[in-house]
Amino acid sequence: MEEERASLATDGAGARPGVTAAQTIRAGVIGTGFIGRVHARSALLAGARIAGVAASTAARGAAAATEIGAERGYDSAAALIGSDDIDVVHICTPNHLHLPLAIAALESGKHVICEKPIALDAAGAGELAEAASSRNLVATVPFAYRYYPTVREARARARSELGDLRLIQGGYLQDWMLGRDDDNWRVDVEIGGRSRAFADIGSHWCDLIEFVSGQRIVALAARTAIAFAERRRSETHSFARGNGAGEARPVETEDMATVMFETDLGVVGSAAISQVSAGRKNHLWFEISGSDESLAFDQENPETLWVGRRRGSESIPRDFDTLAPEAATYVTLPGGHPQGYQDCFNAFVAETYAVIGGAVAPDGLPTAADGVRAARITEAVLESAAAREWVEVAR
């Protein structure tokens, strides 16, 4: 909590460098793939101007500017970061660029929304958090699954209805890397980092269960596995199938991970993480068992929260009238009108912009400190898998 407060500290006047609450935020987006476009849609909905966009080449940046409604395409990320027309930089690039781009943006007085992992190791993640804190700038990380109203309901119930927490279980399963010919830049250790499946999606799961339960993973035992010793290199974007036309390259990053863990309050749990589980597109789920009740959330079916009791169970619908006040505040549509992933992202970006404008950080806004936390858990998973033993997670 101390790191989080520091990373969101305001100056005496309330507003932060580069923007005031009365101004329209000028956003710059670096990276124009799937997630860059998610960021851009949320920025526009939050009332920002997409003042600029940068891609891997000047031509791609110019084309993306037209496609996403940006005012201009910059020739390079450095040119966008150095511009006086940008207040906040959305970093949506391959992983190895996150830290250098974020540090450059912060050193230029820009606020940052950085995709995770915010760095390729925990030391780099800590460097980013410190750079934001020391400059009184906002740095947030899109752990957007926190923004499902049913997740907020689960969080409220975990603190008031479940009794003593006893067990946490779940996982995050996808299938977009199922085949030998499926490929992505994340496979390359130099670009994606030493962890792939866990850093990419396992970090979301751990963030979510710590956020909901209010407990921290302090020790874990992990195993990782690789489905194919080689994959065919391709230029496919995330979630697209490869064509098998490229040259074979060795695979060093995991397709799967299983983790057993213990929390700071003695609760035990387990998770399965996979990007090679046939038929599973984005199956993030968790179940928390307490002495009085249990609850379960499924990201692919987020309109209800399952609550179990010894004498029966029920499904709590996502609706203004059925959720706790802290959950209902994230309901934007009446029950029966589904809310989804983009709605979560919209809420996350809107909250970040509000804090940039001088608002007090709301409970649950994921900051650079949460990115540091994710990096430390990922490193513990890799250490445990290599040593084949229990390890402690760095605090």
Summary of the structure (lengths in Angstrom):
residues: 395
radius of gyration: 20.6
end to end distance: 11.6
largest distance: 63.1
contacts: 1429
relative contact order: 0.17
helix: 36%
strand: 23%
